[in-house]
Amino acid sequence: KPKGMVKHKYYLTENQEDMSEDKIYKYQSADNILDQIKELRSTYTNIKSNDGTSKLVGVYSPAAHELQLPFSMTLTQIYGTNKKVLFLDLEEISILPNLIGSFCERNLMDYLYEISTGQEQIDLSKYVKSYLGFDYIEPFMNPTEIGEIDEETWSRFFDVLSTAGYEIIVVLFGRAINGFNKYIQRLDKLFVLGKPGDYFRKSQELFLDYIERSNTEIELENVLLPMSAGNLSDGAYQLEELLQGNLGVFVRKLLQDKMVENYG
């Protein structure tokens, strides 16, 4: 553009440690680089729900499945094929930034702090980043932080996000947050991930029994993943390969089979 007309500059850096809001690490996949440029993100025209709020989809694993994070990201990516989708990782210790190879100055704790101050207008774009077609907010850094958030703040958090313009919000629950049962009831659907073996199956059964006893009316999908993370290491290429490989095929088939079941 003519001099003085440039609204936003981005700089490619050779050092991953230098990454910030306007600096992008150059040695990564082109898709990941483009995802980090806000002005190039896809725009969506799908019709939202009648009340203008987002559909909330949860993922929880009583057995703390090693693939709960990749499963949730794959689910989000598939939902985001033709919809505007946000992913929230509420694990107390998350390796999301390490897997993606991108670290943000602002994370969920900063966003929740702004919410707790009672501000009417909060600029969500300061916290949102994009990866493989979906948006996400960087998770907590400190494992004790998530337990410090009270129910009132979590309630306002979900209220604000539900009207933020996303058609679907996928939430990965780690350790039970304050008011866990209350927010489970707000979900449109919950995927419950299990592992093979009697020990893990027992925890799965106990959690499903807990949902039933709490009279929570929610669509449940009991999922037994027939795979493991194997030797997954840090880096965008390995993660992309996992999301788009066997795990991606499994999740797509899971969703397609459910659609056939629902609509015949």
Wavefront OBJ file of the C-alpha trace (Angstrom):
o trace
v 0.000 0.000 0.000
v 1.124 3.638 -0.381
v 3.306 5.025 2.358
v 1.338 5.689 5.502
v -1.498 3.337 4.543
v -0.147 0.152 6.134
v -2.393 -0.754 9.070
v -0.550 -3.725 10.496
v 3.030 -4.952 10.048
v 4.253 -8.492 10.688
v 7.895 -9.518 10.957
v 9.296 -12.971 10.192
v 11.842 -14.028 12.779
v 14.439 -16.806 12.681
v 14.357 -17.268 16.456
v 11.298 -18.953 17.961
v 12.001 -17.231 21.283
v 11.399 -13.821 19.637
v 7.803 -14.580 18.723
v 5.226 -12.037 19.834
v 1.939 -10.601 18.596
v 3.593 -9.069 15.498
v 6.490 -11.503 15.034
v 6.075 -14.879 13.350
v 8.583 -17.734 13.397
v 9.520 -18.321 9.746
v 10.619 -21.990 9.926
v 7.182 -23.642 10.173
v 4.442 -24.737 7.812
v 2.994 -22.065 5.518
v -0.530 -22.837 6.777
v 0.536 -22.109 10.342
v 2.166 -18.818 9.295
v -0.968 -17.703 7.449
v -3.141 -18.686 10.415
v -1.211 -16.204 12.570
v -1.981 -13.274 10.255
v -5.336 -12.021 11.531
v -6.236 -10.214 8.314
v -5.988 -13.451 6.299
v -8.257 -15.551 8.484
v -11.272 -17.002 6.746
v -14.628 -15.279 7.095
v -17.694 -17.407 7.672
v -21.259 -16.918 6.483
v -23.027 -19.900 8.063
v -26.315 -19.113 9.811
v -25.926 -19.133 13.594
v -28.483 -20.444 16.056
v -31.682 -18.454 16.430
v -30.624 -16.889 19.728
v -27.213 -15.891 18.369
v -25.299 -17.995 20.897
v -22.638 -20.598 20.228
v -23.073 -24.342 20.378
v -20.934 -25.690 23.230
v -19.210 -29.059 22.767
v -17.201 -30.554 25.635
v -14.474 -33.187 25.838
v -13.583 -34.906 29.104
v -11.561 -37.993 29.983
v -11.900 -39.498 33.481
v -8.779 -41.547 32.704
v -6.831 -38.464 31.515
v -6.297 -40.006 28.071
v -2.976 -39.039 26.465
v -4.842 -38.111 23.268
v -7.493 -35.915 24.864
v -5.781 -32.759 23.591
v -5.118 -34.014 20.007
v -8.647 -35.485 19.907
v -10.142 -32.132 20.921
v -8.036 -30.258 18.367
v -9.008 -32.724 15.626
v -12.668 -32.359 16.570
v -12.343 -28.569 16.454
v -10.577 -28.652 13.102
v -13.292 -30.826 11.556
v -16.060 -28.623 12.962
v -14.158 -25.634 11.581
v -14.264 -26.896 7.989
v -17.243 -24.643 7.268
v -17.927 -22.929 10.588
v -16.286 -20.367 12.815
v -14.931 -22.365 15.754
v -13.071 -21.596 18.994
v -11.065 -24.127 21.016
v -10.535 -23.784 24.779
v -8.080 -26.006 26.627
v -8.968 -25.990 30.342
v -6.360 -28.551 31.399
v -4.371 -27.453 34.454
v -1.150 -28.429 32.640
v -1.405 -28.099 28.865
v 1.236 -28.827 26.233
v -0.767 -27.027 23.530
v 1.801 -24.225 22.974
v 4.617 -26.793 22.811
v 2.790 -28.928 20.258
v 1.945 -25.957 18.067
v 5.324 -24.324 18.572
v 3.760 -20.945 19.273
v 3.642 -18.970 22.507
v 1.427 -15.957 23.165
v 1.996 -13.133 25.634
v -1.640 -13.291 26.753
v -3.463 -16.425 27.899
v -6.705 -17.599 29.501
v -5.693 -16.304 32.935
v -5.278 -12.785 31.540
v -8.658 -12.996 29.811
v -10.376 -14.267 32.957
v -8.768 -11.443 34.943
v -10.293 -8.878 32.582
v -13.667 -10.587 32.936
v -13.400 -10.604 36.742
v -12.909 -6.817 36.759
v -16.417 -6.430 35.357
v -15.440 -4.634 32.168
v -18.324 -4.352 29.715
v -16.235 -4.485 26.523
v -13.305 -6.899 26.247
v -11.272 -7.128 23.055
v -11.173 -10.889 22.462
v -8.886 -10.468 19.436
v -6.012 -9.668 21.809
v -6.164 -13.230 23.113
v -7.207 -15.281 20.082
v -4.721 -17.049 17.833
v -5.401 -19.380 14.927
v -4.108 -22.815 13.953
v -5.134 -25.071 11.049
v -8.399 -23.231 10.496
v -9.646 -22.782 14.075
v -9.168 -20.133 16.754
v -7.865 -20.813 20.254
v -6.845 -18.964 23.401
v -3.550 -19.968 24.954
v -4.151 -22.094 28.092
v -3.037 -21.516 31.675
v 0.686 -21.407 32.422
v 0.506 -22.229 36.141
v -1.145 -25.541 37.184
v -2.631 -23.917 40.305
v -4.301 -21.048 38.454
v -7.361 -22.932 37.243
v -8.374 -23.859 40.820
v -8.268 -20.180 41.831
v -11.090 -19.163 39.474
v -14.443 -18.874 41.261
v -17.818 -19.993 39.863
v -19.004 -16.444 39.206
v -16.007 -15.703 36.965
v -16.406 -18.988 35.076
v -20.104 -18.230 34.590
v -19.361 -14.785 33.137
v -16.605 -16.341 31.022
v -19.006 -18.764 29.319
v -21.658 -16.051 28.973
v -19.226 -13.717 27.199
v -17.828 -16.384 24.880
v -21.232 -17.790 23.938
v -22.081 -14.486 22.222
v -18.611 -13.786 20.770
v -19.594 -14.719 17.223
v -18.415 -18.340 17.152
v -20.812 -20.975 15.885
v -19.166 -23.753 17.894
v -16.930 -23.639 20.974
v -15.076 -26.846 21.841
v -14.026 -27.051 25.495
v -11.488 -29.592 26.777
v -12.015 -30.052 30.524
v -9.053 -31.196 32.572
v -9.280 -31.176 36.343
v -12.829 -30.337 37.443
v -13.187 -26.555 37.541
v -15.221 -24.808 40.228
v -18.851 -25.360 39.281
v -17.948 -28.230 36.927
v -21.424 -29.804 36.989
v -23.097 -26.454 36.304
v -21.057 -25.880 33.142
v -21.444 -29.472 31.980
v -25.192 -28.799 31.944
v -24.658 -25.880 29.550
v -23.056 -28.135 26.931
v -24.935 -29.256 23.850
v -22.798 -32.392 23.695
v -20.045 -34.068 25.719
v -17.474 -36.527 24.360
v -16.212 -38.817 27.151
v -12.868 -40.387 26.245
v -11.834 -43.759 27.641
v -8.931 -46.217 27.431
v -8.862 -49.985 26.940
v -8.587 -52.061 30.110
v -10.705 -52.796 33.178
v -9.072 -50.133 35.356
v -9.784 -47.313 32.925
v -13.222 -48.662 32.050
v -14.201 -48.441 35.712
v -13.411 -44.714 35.868
v -15.442 -44.266 32.681
v -18.424 -46.048 34.216
v -18.197 -44.053 37.457
v -18.175 -40.746 35.593
v -21.163 -41.702 33.441
v -22.968 -42.823 36.599
v -22.173 -39.433 38.165
v -23.719 -37.648 35.160
v -26.848 -39.798 35.473
v -27.182 -39.273 39.238
v -26.791 -35.506 38.851
v -29.786 -35.482 36.468
v -27.726 -33.715 33.838
v -29.606 -33.630 30.545
v -26.890 -33.722 27.929
v -26.065 -35.670 24.785
v -23.183 -37.989 25.664
v -20.793 -39.706 23.258
v -18.779 -42.476 24.921
v -15.528 -42.805 22.921
v -12.878 -45.516 23.228
v -9.860 -44.395 21.224
v -8.130 -47.356 19.521
v -4.764 -45.580 19.362
v -2.137 -43.820 21.457
v 0.155 -40.838 21.056
v 3.149 -43.086 20.452
v 6.346 -41.124 19.974
v 4.685 -37.783 19.217
v 7.266 -35.046 19.770
v 7.220 -31.254 19.726
v 6.812 -29.500 16.376
v 4.064 -28.485 13.971
v 4.709 -31.186 11.362
v 4.243 -34.128 13.753
v 1.058 -32.629 15.189
v -0.433 -31.899 11.777
v 0.353 -35.443 10.721
v -1.477 -36.799 13.777
v -4.539 -34.565 13.377
v -4.905 -35.298 9.688
v -3.823 -38.954 9.814
v -5.338 -41.906 11.676
v -6.793 -39.765 14.469
v -8.424 -37.407 11.978
v -9.895 -40.342 10.040
v -11.266 -41.843 13.281
v -12.930 -38.596 14.430
v -14.430 -37.875 11.003
v -15.919 -41.373 10.892
v -17.233 -40.924 14.437
v -19.061 -37.736 13.469
v -20.318 -39.109 10.150
v -21.664 -42.285 11.761
v -23.513 -40.186 14.334
v -25.066 -38.042 11.597
v -26.237 -41.159 9.758
v -27.663 -42.516 13.031
v -29.515 -39.259 13.732
v -30.863 -38.654 10.258
v -31.102 -42.209 8.891
l 1 2 3 4 5 6 7 8 9 10 11 12 13 14 15 16 17 18 19 20 21 22 23 24 25 26 27 28 29 30 31 32 33 34 35 36 37 38 39 40 41 42 43 44 45 46 47 48 49 50 51 52 53 54 55 56 57 58 59 60 61 62 63 64 65 66 67 68 69 70 71 72 73 74 75 76 77 78 79 80 81 82 83 84 85 86 87 88 89 90 91 92 93 94 95 96 97 98 99 100 101 102 103 104 105 106 107 108 109 110 111 112 113 114 115 116 117 118 119 120 121 122 123 124 125 126 127 128 129 130 131 132 133 134 135 136 137 138 139 140 141 142 143 144 145 146 147 148 149 150 151 152 153 154 155 156 157 158 159 160 161 162 163 164 165 166 167 168 169 170 171 172 173 174 175 176 177 178 179 180 181 182 183 184 185 186 187 188 189 190 191 192 193 194 195 196 197 198 199 200 201 202 203 204 205 206 207 208 209 210 211 212 213 214 215 216 217 218 219 220 221 222 223 224 225 226 227 228 229 230 231 232 233 234 235 236 237 238 239 240 241 242 243 244 245 246 247 248 249 250 251 252 253 254 255 256 257 258 259 260 261 262 263 264
